[in-house]
Amino acid sequence: MSHFVDISPSAEEQLEFHKIRELLAGYARGVHGRTSCLELHPLTDIDAIRYRLDEIFDYSDISTLSSRFQLSPYEDVTTSLEHLSIEGYVIPQEDIHEMGKQMEQVRLVHQFFEKPDYRRDYPTISQWTAQALNPSTLIKKIRVIIDEKGDVRPDASPELLAISRSIESEASKLNREFQRLIARYKGEGWLTDTVESIRSGRRVLCVQAEYKRKIKGIIHDESTTGRTAFIEPDVIVEINNNIIEFEGDFKKEVLRLLRELCHFLRPFREDIEAVCSLIHHWDIIQCMTILGNAYKGTRPKIQDEATLHLLQARHPLLYIKNKAKGKEVIAFDLVLNSPNRLLILSGPNAGGKSILMKATGLIQVMAQCGMLIPADGASVISVMKRISVDIGDQQSIEEDLSTYSSRLKNMKETLATADESTLILVDEFGSGTDPKIGGAIAEAILDTLVKRHSFGVLTTHYPNIKMYAHRTKGVVNGAMMFDKERISPTYQLKIGKPGSSFAFEIAERTGLPQDVIDYARKAAGTQTVELEDLIHDLDNKTQKLDTEIKSVKDRQRELDRLIANYEQLRLDLEIKRKRFKIDQKKASLQEVSQYSQEMNKLMKDLRKEKDAEKAKEQIERIKEKQKGFSTEIKSLAEDLIDVSGVKKEFHVGEHVKLNSTQQVGIIERIVKNNAVVLIGQLQMTIPLTELVPAKVPIEIKAQRSLQTDVVDYTKFENELDIRGMLPEEALHYLERFIDAAFMSSQYQIRIVHGKGTGVLRQIVARTMKVYPFKTIQFAEKNQGGDGVTIGII
């Protein structure tokens, strides 16, 4: 059983899926990745589709976190790996170097996933990385002989080192002798302007032809003009011979070392193949991620239950094209599920019907390839087993088929296999022949598709098809909206009503003579014109109603906001009023207490006088008055608690806040109407009426910064330098730094990330968006420019 969608190459071309493939291939880092992108085909295995989407989603996130996931260009070493299985075979040096490069990239990824947190956060990437063993041992063995540039190391063996030194010694001797000869013969005037050259791998002098007999040596060559002779002087022949002999020894030793290296690698051939396969798979995922970012792709929900639920969907190719030109693409919402599985789309020509239909089919194909889709992440797509497409002129001269005959042939093939797992996309459904007959045949085909429970989007201008959709369960009308006043399409989809072709209005706009248009209206018949007018009228009323509904909703939201604001203001005013009364009573109580103290003092002075008993009575009256004030203050405080919505009962161990100072502490014990509260190292006895419940304060643990341990926030330094850090390390310190900044009530912070590749700058921007900064901006040019991000708290 095939795991691929049944879709013809012609259908893929009509949907322009080949252009998506070409865009993907353009991002490939190697031949294998490019080939795989060009051969991409939609799948029917729901688990494979979901896994691919998870891979791309995880990779999109992880590639911004760590630069080691940016795949470098690579070469295909498949042939050399096959030859490696042959005993005694020596594969080329450059292919061994290429294998080492690919192993280096896989080793870096293995190092990344040594942290359990990353394996937990990115399970899919971790899983396909684990398919290839960590190649550190193989890399080490290769690098003993071949360096990072692909050259054989001169010290790869003691013998090679000795040969290399001999070559260097002879080369130095040759250079000294050559310089001596050049100085001598140049002084004689025997050399050309180009004094030396290389012939047959040997260093020679460029001698003017008339002086070639003056110099003893071997003539290796002459110029085409015959004016220059290339002579190897006798005194350096032996040196050149020695160098050539040593170079031969060097090659033999290199061949011996490569043979030994291949012998070592041979048992690990399957492991190396797994590394290369991982690189190839990595390339495809990276291509899909990069392209998905280009059209702002998201991961849809893939489900078994038949549905097509696209929200804020856009045609990916049109989006990329218009994005480069700064133009907007109108998004659309399309929901097809049981019972309504077929959409009959109508509206004016050039109104966007075909683009919307192509976008629907293209998004379906992309989703089943495991690609991100240009739509909202809440979109839902089910897996289709067959996709049938009929767009444009399908006329075939070779098969002697007219456009209509070709379309009927396509519909015959579609009906033969159409079922609930089939997506059908037809443009200008029923057109190409007599409208009445073509419309009747189209209606019959549509009725069969309804009975087969197939999904589809079909565009048409035929009234009978629109009426069928209106009265038949399982089919729904849709219209591409048209601005009748401006005589121009709005490219907006409206589900639930048919659209008008607006043919007469467009004809008037194009300047067709009025008498021609009037004749056409009469020829079209009263019923047709009335139907068009009815649709126009419905369009206008619907648009007007939508505008009014939107206005009512906006007003309702504004009213709800004003009511909420009013309630809050009323509550605040009530709280302030109660507190004002409390303050007044407290002031009066303080005055009475002061007066009471004076009267007590007076009482002492009058103990021996006759009026002492009278003074004592006055003091008792004052005390009663003081007690009354205290009772009233307590009552007002309780009212204030009721207004504020704060509970009246407290318990030991709870966190509370002082109304007066807003300080937070813990209740240690409660004595009658007072609480002993521990605030820092200080114990305070406070009336319960002065307390309100508080949340447990967040404990910020000390974390290392580059310049200070952010523990004592009074000593907080408002600049963090993350240049040179790995992305994951930078993210660690960045989050702690920003947390500490907010805890210490800073006004401004500076984060120095440098310019470089921009990876650290992206991490800083993404992280700071999570926090409630007032503004986020780059520094002035003379203070670091876009290498420094400033946040205003």
TORNU-988297 format. One record per residue (C-alpha): residue number from 1; x, y, z. Coordinates in steps of 0.2 Angstrom, whole numbers. Example, Ala and Ser with C-alpha at 12.3 -4.5 7.8 and 13.67 -1.06 7.14 Angstrom:
residues 2
[1, [62, -22, 39]]
[2, [68, -5, 36]]
This chain:
residues 793
[1, [0, 0, 0]]
[2, [7, 17, -5]]
[3, [10, 30, 8]]
[4, [9, 44, -4]]
[5, [-6, 55, -10]]
[6, [-14, 50, -26]]
[7, [-11, 66, -36]]
[8, [-5, 68, -54]]
[9, [10, 78, -59]]
[10, [-2, 89, -69]]
[11, [-12, 92, -54]]
[12, [4, 97, -44]]
[13, [9, 109, -58]]
[14, [-8, 117, -59]]
[15, [-7, 120, -40]]
[16, [11, 127, -43]]
[17, [18, 115, -30]]
[18, [33, 113, -42]]
[19, [38, 131, -37]]
[20, [37, 127, -19]]
[21, [49, 112, -22]]
[22, [61, 124, -32]]
[23, [61, 137, -17]]
[24, [65, 123, -5]]
[25, [79, 116, -16]]
[26, [86, 134, -17]]
[27, [90, 133, 2]]
[28, [98, 115, 1]]
[29, [116, 114, 7]]
[30, [121, 99, -3]]
[31, [116, 89, -19]]
[32, [106, 76, -9]]
[33, [96, 89, 0]]
[34, [92, 98, -16]]
[35, [87, 81, -25]]
[36, [76, 76, -10]]
[37, [67, 93, -10]]
[38, [64, 92, -29]]
[39, [56, 75, -26]]
[40, [45, 79, -11]]
[41, [28, 71, -12]]
[42, [13, 73, 0]]
[43, [11, 58, 12]]
[44, [-5, 49, 19]]
[45, [3, 42, 35]]
[46, [-3, 53, 48]]
[47, [10, 49, 61]]
[48, [24, 53, 48]]
[49, [16, 69, 44]]
[50, [14, 74, 62]]
[51, [32, 69, 66]]
[52, [39, 79, 52]]
[53, [29, 94, 58]]
[54, [36, 92, 75]]
[55, [53, 91, 68]]
[56, [52, 107, 59]]
[57, [43, 116, 73]]
[58, [57, 110, 86]]
[59, [71, 114, 73]]
[60, [64, 132, 70]]
[61, [65, 135, 89]]
[62, [82, 126, 92]]
[63, [91, 134, 77]]
[64, [88, 151, 85]]
[65, [95, 145, 102]]
[66, [111, 138, 95]]
[67, [121, 142, 80]]
[68, [128, 124, 80]]
[69, [112, 119, 71]]
[70, [115, 129, 56]]
[71, [120, 116, 43]]
[72, [136, 120, 33]]
[73, [138, 115, 14]]
[74, [142, 97, 12]]
[75, [147, 85, -3]]
[76, [140, 68, -7]]
[77, [152, 54, -2]]
[78, [140, 40, -6]]
[79, [152, 32, -19]]
[80, [167, 33, -8]]
[81, [157, 24, 7]]
[82, [152, 10, -5]]
[83, [171, 8, -10]]
[84, [176, 8, 8]]
[85, [168, -9, 10]]
[86, [181, -16, -2]]
[87, [196, -23, 8]]
[88, [212, -13, 4]]
[89, [203, 1, -6]]
[90, [210, 18, -2]]
[91, [196, 32, -4]]
[92, [202, 49, -10]]
[93, [209, 61, 3]]
[94, [196, 75, 0]]
[95, [182, 62, 3]]
[96, [189, 57, 20]]
[97, [190, 75, 24]]
[98, [172, 78, 19]]
[99, [167, 64, 30]]
[100, [176, 72, 44]]
[101, [167, 88, 42]]
[102, [150, 80, 42]]
[103, [155, 70, 58]]
[104, [161, 87, 66]]
[105, [143, 94, 63]]
[106, [135, 79, 71]]
[107, [147, 79, 86]]
[108, [142, 97, 90]]
[109, [124, 92, 90]]
[110, [127, 77, 101]]
[111, [136, 89, 113]]
[112, [121, 100, 113]]
[113, [110, 86, 119]]
[114, [121, 80, 133]]
[115, [110, 92, 144]]
[116, [94, 82, 149]]
[117, [84, 98, 148]]
[118, [87, 100, 130]]
[119, [83, 82, 126]]
[120, [66, 84, 136]]
[121, [62, 101, 127]]
[122, [66, 95, 109]]
[123, [62, 76, 109]]
[124, [61, 75, 90]]
[125, [77, 83, 86]]
[126, [85, 73, 100]]
[127, [78, 57, 93]]
[128, [85, 59, 75]]
[129, [102, 65, 82]]
[130, [103, 49, 92]]
[131, [101, 38, 76]]
[132, [119, 42, 72]]
[133, [132, 38, 86]]
[134, [143, 52, 93]]
[135, [158, 51, 80]]
[136, [171, 59, 91]]
[137, [183, 44, 91]]
[138, [183, 43, 72]]
[139, [185, 62, 70]]
[140, [200, 61, 82]]
[141, [208, 47, 71]]
[142, [205, 57, 55]]
[143, [212, 73, 62]]
[144, [229, 65, 66]]
[145, [232, 63, 48]]
[146, [221, 76, 39]]
[147, [219, 94, 46]]
[148, [203, 105, 47]]
[149, [208, 112, 29]]
[150, [209, 95, 21]]
[151, [228, 94, 20]]
[152, [239, 80, 26]]
[153, [248, 85, 42]]
[154, [267, 85, 40]]
[155, [269, 77, 57]]
[156, [256, 63, 53]]
[157, [270, 50, 55]]
[158, [288, 51, 60]]
[159, [293, 46, 43]]
[160, [282, 60, 35]]
[161, [289, 73, 47]]
[162, [307, 68, 42]]
[163, [303, 69, 23]]
[164, [294, 86, 26]]
[165, [309, 93, 34]]
[166, [321, 86, 20]]
[167, [310, 95, 7]]
[168, [310, 111, 17]]
[169, [329, 110, 18]]
[170, [331, 107, 0]]
[171, [319, 120, -5]]
[172, [328, 133, 6]]
[173, [344, 128, -2]]
[174, [336, 129, -19]]
[175, [330, 146, -15]]
[176, [346, 153, -10]]
[177, [355, 146, -25]]
[178, [342, 153, -37]]
[179, [343, 171, -29]]
[180, [361, 170, -32]]
[181, [360, 165, -50]]
[182, [346, 178, -53]]
[183, [356, 192, -46]]
[184, [371, 187, -57]]
[185, [362, 184, -73]]
[186, [351, 199, -71]]
[187, [366, 210, -69]]
[188, [373, 202, -86]]
[189, [356, 207, -94]]
[190, [353, 189, -99]]
[191, [335, 187, -91]]
[192, [318, 192, -96]]
[193, [307, 203, -86]]
[194, [299, 187, -79]]
[195, [315, 180, -71]]
[196, [309, 163, -67]]
[197, [295, 150, -70]]
[198, [290, 132, -67]]
[199, [292, 119, -81]]
[200, [289, 100, -79]]
[201, [288, 103, -60]]
[202, [305, 110, -59]]
[203, [311, 128, -56]]
[204, [319, 136, -71]]
[205, [326, 153, -77]]
[206, [318, 163, -90]]
[207, [333, 167, -102]]
[208, [332, 178, -117]]
[209, [335, 167, -133]]
[210, [351, 176, -138]]
[211, [360, 172, -122]]
[212, [354, 154, -119]]
[213, [371, 147, -123]]
[214, [379, 158, -110]]
[215, [371, 148, -96]]
[216, [375, 129, -93]]
[217, [360, 119, -90]]
[218, [345, 109, -97]]
[219, [333, 119, -108]]
[220, [316, 112, -104]]
[221, [305, 123, -115]]
[222, [304, 139, -126]]
[223, [291, 152, -128]]
[224, [279, 151, -143]]
[225, [288, 167, -150]]
[226, [305, 159, -147]]
[227, [311, 174, -138]]
[228, [312, 165, -121]]
[229, [321, 149, -116]]
[230, [317, 141, -100]]
[231, [333, 134, -93]]
[232, [337, 124, -77]]
[233, [355, 128, -72]]
[234, [367, 114, -69]]
[235, [371, 119, -51]]
[236, [352, 117, -46]]
[237, [348, 101, -56]]
[238, [354, 90, -42]]
[239, [344, 101, -29]]
[240, [328, 99, -40]]
[241, [331, 81, -42]]
[242, [332, 79, -23]]
[243, [316, 89, -20]]
[244, [307, 78, -33]]
[245, [313, 62, -25]]
[246, [308, 68, -8]]
[247, [291, 73, -15]]
[248, [289, 55, -22]]
[249, [293, 48, -5]]
[250, [280, 60, 3]]
[251, [266, 54, -8]]
[252, [271, 36, -4]]
[253, [270, 39, 14]]
[254, [254, 48, 13]]
[255, [246, 34, 3]]
[256, [252, 22, 17]]
[257, [244, 33, 30]]
[258, [228, 34, 20]]
[259, [227, 15, 18]]
[260, [229, 13, 36]]
[261, [216, 26, 40]]
[262, [204, 17, 28]]
[263, [207, 1, 36]]
[264, [203, 9, 53]]
[265, [187, 17, 46]]
[266, [181, 1, 37]]
[267, [172, -7, 52]]
[268, [163, 9, 55]]
[269, [156, 11, 38]]
[270, [138, 9, 43]]
[271, [141, 22, 57]]
[272, [148, 34, 45]]
[273, [133, 31, 33]]
[274, [121, 35, 48]]
[275, [130, 52, 50]]
[276, [128, 56, 31]]
[277, [110, 51, 32]]
[278, [107, 62, 47]]
[279, [116, 76, 37]]
[280, [104, 73, 22]]
[281, [89, 73, 33]]
[282, [95, 88, 43]]
[283, [96, 97, 26]]
[284, [78, 94, 21]]
[285, [72, 100, 38]]
[286, [82, 116, 37]]
[287, [76, 120, 20]]
[288, [58, 118, 26]]
[289, [61, 128, 41]]
[290, [69, 142, 31]]
[291, [55, 143, 18]]
[292, [42, 142, 32]]
[293, [49, 157, 40]]
[294, [48, 166, 23]]
[295, [29, 165, 23]]
[296, [27, 165, 42]]
[297, [22, 147, 42]]
[298, [14, 138, 57]]
[299, [11, 120, 62]]
[300, [-7, 115, 59]]
[301, [-17, 102, 69]]
[302, [-17, 85, 58]]
[303, [-32, 74, 62]]
[304, [-40, 58, 55]]
[305, [-58, 65, 56]]
[306, [-62, 73, 39]]
[307, [-61, 92, 40]]
[308, [-53, 107, 32]]
[309, [-52, 121, 44]]
[310, [-41, 135, 38]]
[311, [-40, 152, 48]]
[312, [-31, 167, 41]]
[313, [-24, 157, 27]]
[314, [-14, 165, 13]]
[315, [-7, 159, -4]]
[316, [12, 156, 0]]
[317, [19, 160, -17]]
[318, [8, 176, -18]]
[319, [13, 181, 0]]
[320, [32, 179, -3]]
[321, [30, 189, -20]]
[322, [20, 203, -12]]
[323, [31, 204, 3]]
[324, [46, 208, -7]]
[325, [35, 222, -15]]
[326, [28, 228, 1]]
[327, [10, 223, -4]]
[328, [-3, 216, 7]]
[329, [-11, 198, 5]]
[330, [-29, 197, 10]]
[331, [-31, 181, 21]]
[332, [-46, 170, 21]]
[333, [-55, 158, 33]]
[334, [-62, 142, 25]]
[335, [-71, 129, 36]]
[336, [-77, 113, 27]]
[337, [-83, 98, 38]]
[338, [-98, 87, 40]]
[339, [-111, 90, 34]]
[340, [-104, 104, 23]]
[341, [-89, 97, 13]]
[342, [-91, 106, -4]]
[343, [-89, 125, -7]]
[344, [-97, 132, -22]]
[345, [-87, 148, -25]]
[346, [-94, 162, -36]]
[347, [-90, 180, -39]]
[348, [-83, 192, -52]]
[349, [-69, 188, -63]]
[350, [-52, 193, -56]]
[351, [-60, 193, -39]]
[352, [-48, 180, -32]]
[353, [-58, 164, -34]]
[354, [-45, 154, -43]]
[355, [-31, 161, -31]]
[356, [-41, 155, -16]]
[357, [-44, 138, -23]]
[358, [-26, 136, -28]]
[359, [-21, 141, -10]]
[360, [-33, 129, -2]]
[361, [-25, 114, -13]]
[362, [-7, 120, -11]]
[363, [-9, 122, 8]]
[364, [-17, 104, 9]]
[365, [-2, 97, -1]]
[366, [11, 106, 9]]
[367, [3, 101, 25]]
[368, [4, 82, 20]]
[369, [22, 85, 15]]
[370, [25, 89, 34]]
[371, [28, 108, 30]]
[372, [22, 123, 40]]
[373, [7, 131, 32]]
[374, [4, 150, 29]]
[375, [-11, 151, 41]]
[376, [-15, 153, 59]]
[377, [-9, 139, 70]]
[378, [-27, 135, 75]]
[379, [-30, 128, 58]]
[380, [-35, 110, 57]]
[381, [-32, 99, 42]]
[382, [-37, 80, 39]]
[383, [-27, 68, 28]]
[384, [-33, 66, 10]]
[385, [-29, 51, 0]]
[386, [-33, 58, -17]]
[387, [-32, 76, -24]]
[388, [-40, 80, -40]]
[389, [-37, 97, -49]]
[390, [-44, 104, -64]]
[391, [-38, 122, -67]]
[392, [-36, 132, -83]]
[393, [-36, 126, -101]]
[394, [-34, 107, -102]]
[395, [-36, 106, -121]]
[396, [-25, 92, -129]]
[397, [-20, 93, -147]]
[398, [-11, 76, -146]]
[399, [-26, 67, -139]]
[400, [-38, 77, -150]]
[401, [-48, 83, -135]]
[402, [-56, 100, -134]]
[403, [-56, 110, -118]]
[404, [-73, 104, -113]]
[405, [-70, 86, -118]]
[406, [-54, 86, -108]]
[407, [-63, 92, -93]]
[408, [-76, 79, -94]]
[409, [-62, 66, -95]]
[410, [-54, 73, -79]]
[411, [-71, 72, -70]]
[412, [-74, 54, -76]]
[413, [-57, 49, -68]]
[414, [-62, 59, -53]]
[415, [-79, 51, -51]]
[416, [-71, 34, -53]]
[417, [-61, 35, -36]]
[418, [-70, 50, -27]]
[419, [-74, 46, -9]]
[420, [-73, 55, 9]]
[421, [-54, 55, 7]]
[422, [-54, 65, -9]]
[423, [-51, 83, -11]]
[424, [-58, 90, -28]]
[425, [-53, 107, -35]]
[426, [-62, 113, -51]]
[427, [-61, 130, -59]]
[428, [-75, 137, -69]]
[429, [-85, 121, -65]]
[430, [-97, 117, -80]]
[431, [-90, 129, -92]]
[432, [-84, 126, -110]]
[433, [-100, 121, -118]]
[434, [-118, 127, -119]]
[435, [-122, 135, -102]]
[436, [-139, 126, -100]]
[437, [-132, 109, -105]]
[438, [-115, 112, -96]]
[439, [-124, 118, -81]]
[440, [-135, 102, -80]]
[441, [-120, 90, -82]]
[442, [-111, 100, -69]]
[443, [-126, 99, -57]]
[444, [-127, 80, -60]]
[445, [-108, 78, -56]]
[446, [-110, 89, -41]]
[447, [-124, 78, -34]]
[448, [-113, 63, -36]]
[449, [-99, 71, -26]]
[450, [-111, 75, -12]]
[451, [-117, 57, -11]]
[452, [-98, 52, -11]]
[453, [-95, 64, 4]]
[454, [-80, 71, -5]]
[455, [-72, 88, 0]]
[456, [-69, 101, -13]]
[457, [-69, 119, -19]]
[458, [-77, 123, -35]]
[459, [-79, 140, -44]]
[460, [-93, 144, -55]]
[461, [-104, 157, -63]]
[462, [-119, 146, -66]]
[463, [-135, 151, -57]]
[464, [-142, 133, -56]]
[465, [-126, 127, -47]]
[466, [-128, 141, -35]]
[467, [-146, 136, -32]]
[468, [-141, 118, -30]]
[469, [-129, 123, -16]]
[470, [-142, 134, -8]]
[471, [-155, 120, -6]]
[472, [-144, 104, -4]]
[473, [-136, 98, 12]]
[474, [-118, 95, 11]]
[475, [-114, 110, -1]]
[476, [-112, 128, 4]]
[477, [-111, 144, -6]]
[478, [-97, 156, -5]]
[479, [-94, 173, -13]]
[480, [-78, 183, -16]]
[481, [-84, 201, -11]]
[482, [-85, 215, -23]]
[483, [-85, 234, -20]]
[484, [-99, 240, -31]]
[485, [-96, 258, -28]]
[486, [-78, 257, -34]]
[487, [-81, 243, -46]]
[488, [-67, 233, -39]]
[489, [-64, 216, -30]]
[490, [-60, 216, -11]]
[491, [-53, 198, -12]]
[492, [-62, 194, 4]]
[493, [-72, 177, 6]]
[494, [-89, 177, 12]]
[495, [-96, 160, 17]]
[496, [-115, 156, 16]]
[497, [-121, 166, 1]]
[498, [-118, 165, -18]]
[499, [-108, 179, -27]]
[500, [-113, 189, -42]]
[501, [-102, 190, -58]]
[502, [-105, 209, -58]]
[503, [-103, 208, -77]]
[504, [-114, 223, -81]]
[505, [-105, 234, -69]]
[506, [-88, 228, -75]]
[507, [-93, 231, -93]]
[508, [-98, 249, -88]]
[509, [-82, 252, -79]]
[510, [-72, 246, -94]]
[511, [-81, 259, -105]]
[512, [-92, 248, -115]]
[513, [-106, 258, -124]]
[514, [-122, 260, -114]]
[515, [-133, 255, -128]]
[516, [-123, 238, -129]]
[517, [-125, 236, -110]]
[518, [-144, 239, -111]]
[519, [-146, 227, -125]]
[520, [-136, 214, -115]]
[521, [-148, 217, -100]]
[522, [-163, 214, -111]]
[523, [-155, 199, -120]]
[524, [-151, 191, -103]]
[525, [-169, 191, -98]]
[526, [-179, 198, -84]]
[527, [-176, 183, -73]]
[528, [-157, 183, -74]]
[529, [-156, 202, -72]]
[530, [-168, 201, -57]]
[531, [-157, 187, -49]]
[532, [-141, 197, -51]]
[533, [-150, 213, -44]]
[534, [-156, 202, -29]]
[535, [-138, 196, -26]]
[536, [-132, 213, -27]]
[537, [-145, 219, -15]]
[538, [-141, 205, -3]]
[539, [-122, 210, -5]]
[540, [-126, 228, 0]]
[541, [-137, 223, 15]]
[542, [-125, 210, 21]]
[543, [-110, 222, 20]]
[544, [-121, 236, 29]]
[545, [-127, 223, 42]]
[546, [-109, 217, 45]]
[547, [-103, 236, 47]]
[548, [-118, 239, 60]]
[549, [-114, 223, 69]]
[550, [-96, 228, 71]]
[551, [-101, 245, 76]]
[552, [-112, 238, 90]]
[553, [-99, 226, 96]]
[554, [-86, 240, 97]]
[555, [-99, 251, 106]]
[556, [-103, 236, 118]]
[557, [-84, 234, 121]]
[558, [-82, 252, 125]]
[559, [-97, 252, 136]]
[560, [-91, 237, 146]]
[561, [-74, 246, 148]]
[562, [-82, 262, 154]]
[563, [-93, 252, 166]]
[564, [-78, 243, 173]]
[565, [-69, 259, 175]]
[566, [-84, 267, 183]]
[567, [-85, 252, 196]]
[568, [-67, 254, 200]]
[569, [-68, 272, 202]]
[570, [-83, 270, 213]]
[571, [-74, 257, 224]]
[572, [-58, 268, 225]]
[573, [-69, 283, 230]]
[574, [-78, 273, 243]]
[575, [-61, 267, 250]]
[576, [-54, 284, 251]]
[577, [-70, 291, 259]]
[578, [-69, 278, 273]]
[579, [-50, 281, 275]]
[580, [-53, 299, 277]]
[581, [-66, 296, 290]]
[582, [-54, 285, 299]]
[583, [-40, 298, 298]]
[584, [-52, 311, 305]]
[585, [-57, 300, 320]]
[586, [-39, 296, 323]]
[587, [-35, 314, 324]]
[588, [-49, 317, 336]]
[589, [-44, 302, 346]]
[590, [-27, 309, 347]]
[591, [-33, 326, 353]]
[592, [-44, 317, 366]]
[593, [-30, 306, 372]]
[594, [-18, 322, 374]]
[595, [-32, 331, 384]]
[596, [-34, 316, 395]]
[597, [-16, 316, 399]]
[598, [-17, 334, 404]]
[599, [-32, 331, 415]]
[600, [-23, 316, 424]]
[601, [-9, 328, 428]]
[602, [-22, 341, 434]]
[603, [-30, 328, 444]]
[604, [-14, 325, 454]]
[605, [-13, 344, 457]]
[606, [-31, 344, 464]]
[607, [-30, 329, 475]]
[608, [-30, 340, 490]]
[609, [-43, 352, 484]]
[610, [-62, 351, 485]]
[611, [-65, 350, 467]]
[612, [-55, 334, 465]]
[613, [-71, 323, 463]]
[614, [-78, 335, 450]]
[615, [-62, 334, 440]]
[616, [-62, 315, 441]]
[617, [-79, 314, 434]]
[618, [-74, 325, 419]]
[619, [-59, 314, 416]]
[620, [-71, 299, 415]]
[621, [-82, 308, 403]]
[622, [-67, 311, 392]]
[623, [-62, 292, 393]]
[624, [-79, 287, 388]]
[625, [-78, 299, 373]]
[626, [-61, 291, 368]]
[627, [-68, 274, 369]]
[628, [-82, 279, 358]]
[629, [-69, 286, 345]]
[630, [-60, 270, 346]]
[631, [-75, 259, 343]]
[632, [-80, 270, 328]]
[633, [-63, 269, 320]]
[634, [-64, 250, 322]]
[635, [-81, 250, 313]]
[636, [-75, 261, 299]]
[637, [-59, 250, 297]]
[638, [-71, 235, 296]]
[639, [-81, 244, 283]]
[640, [-66, 248, 273]]
[641, [-61, 230, 273]]
[642, [-78, 225, 267]]
[643, [-77, 238, 253]]
[644, [-60, 232, 248]]
[645, [-65, 214, 247]]
[646, [-51, 209, 260]]
[647, [-55, 195, 272]]
[648, [-56, 199, 291]]
[649, [-49, 183, 298]]
[650, [-30, 180, 298]]
[651, [-20, 165, 303]]
[652, [-2, 162, 310]]
[653, [10, 160, 296]]
[654, [1, 170, 283]]
[655, [9, 184, 273]]
[656, [1, 201, 276]]
[657, [4, 219, 270]]
[658, [3, 235, 280]]
[659, [-10, 247, 274]]
[660, [1, 262, 279]]
[661, [18, 257, 272]]
[662, [14, 243, 260]]
[663, [27, 232, 268]]
[664, [25, 213, 268]]
[665, [28, 202, 283]]
[666, [23, 185, 291]]
[667, [11, 184, 306]]
[668, [20, 175, 320]]
[669, [5, 176, 333]]
[670, [-12, 184, 335]]
[671, [-16, 192, 352]]
[672, [-35, 198, 353]]
[673, [-36, 211, 339]]
[674, [-18, 213, 336]]
[675, [-5, 203, 326]]
[676, [14, 201, 329]]
[677, [21, 203, 312]]
[678, [39, 199, 307]]
[679, [45, 211, 294]]
[680, [63, 207, 289]]
[681, [72, 205, 306]]
[682, [59, 217, 315]]
[683, [44, 212, 325]]
[684, [30, 224, 325]]
[685, [13, 223, 334]]
[686, [0, 229, 322]]
[687, [-20, 230, 323]]
[688, [-28, 217, 312]]
[689, [-38, 232, 304]]
[690, [-22, 239, 297]]
[691, [-17, 222, 288]]
[692, [-22, 215, 271]]
[693, [-18, 198, 264]]
[694, [-2, 197, 253]]
[695, [5, 184, 241]]
[696, [21, 175, 245]]
[697, [35, 186, 239]]
[698, [45, 179, 225]]
[699, [62, 172, 231]]
[700, [76, 177, 219]]
[701, [91, 166, 220]]
[702, [108, 172, 217]]
[703, [114, 170, 199]]
[704, [131, 173, 192]]
[705, [133, 188, 180]]
[706, [148, 193, 171]]
[707, [152, 207, 183]]
[708, [142, 204, 199]]
[709, [132, 191, 209]]
[710, [114, 198, 208]]
[711, [109, 195, 226]]
[712, [110, 212, 234]]
[713, [98, 222, 222]]
[714, [104, 238, 230]]
[715, [121, 235, 221]]
[716, [113, 230, 205]]
[717, [123, 235, 189]]
[718, [112, 239, 174]]
[719, [123, 232, 160]]
[720, [126, 214, 155]]
[721, [139, 209, 142]]
[722, [135, 192, 133]]
[723, [147, 194, 119]]
[724, [156, 178, 115]]
[725, [144, 167, 124]]
[726, [135, 152, 117]]
[727, [116, 156, 114]]
[728, [110, 144, 127]]
[729, [123, 151, 140]]
[730, [118, 169, 135]]
[731, [99, 165, 137]]
[732, [103, 158, 155]]
[733, [111, 174, 161]]
[734, [99, 186, 151]]
[735, [84, 179, 160]]
[736, [91, 181, 177]]
[737, [98, 198, 173]]
[738, [81, 205, 168]]
[739, [72, 197, 183]]
[740, [85, 206, 194]]
[741, [82, 222, 185]]
[742, [64, 222, 188]]
[743, [66, 217, 206]]
[744, [78, 231, 210]]
[745, [67, 244, 202]]
[746, [79, 249, 188]]
[747, [74, 263, 176]]
[748, [85, 257, 162]]
[749, [96, 242, 157]]
[750, [109, 239, 144]]
[751, [113, 222, 136]]
[752, [128, 221, 125]]
[753, [127, 207, 112]]
[754, [137, 213, 98]]
[755, [133, 213, 80]]
[756, [141, 197, 73]]
[757, [128, 184, 65]]
[758, [113, 192, 74]]
[759, [109, 176, 84]]
[760, [112, 184, 101]]
[761, [103, 200, 95]]
[762, [88, 189, 91]]
[763, [88, 180, 108]]
[764, [89, 196, 117]]
[765, [74, 203, 107]]
[766, [63, 188, 109]]
[767, [67, 186, 128]]
[768, [64, 205, 131]]
[769, [47, 204, 123]]
[770, [41, 193, 137]]
[771, [44, 206, 150]]
[772, [33, 222, 152]]
[773, [46, 235, 146]]
[774, [40, 252, 141]]
[775, [52, 253, 127]]
[776, [65, 242, 119]]
[777, [77, 250, 107]]
[778, [95, 250, 100]]
[779, [108, 261, 107]]
[780, [115, 277, 98]]
[781, [128, 274, 85]]
[782, [142, 281, 95]]
[783, [136, 270, 110]]
[784, [136, 253, 101]]
[785, [122, 255, 89]]
[786, [113, 238, 85]]
[787, [126, 229, 95]]
[788, [118, 235, 111]]
[789, [99, 234, 116]]
[790, [92, 246, 129]]
[791, [76, 242, 139]]
[792, [66, 256, 148]]
[793, [57, 248, 163]]
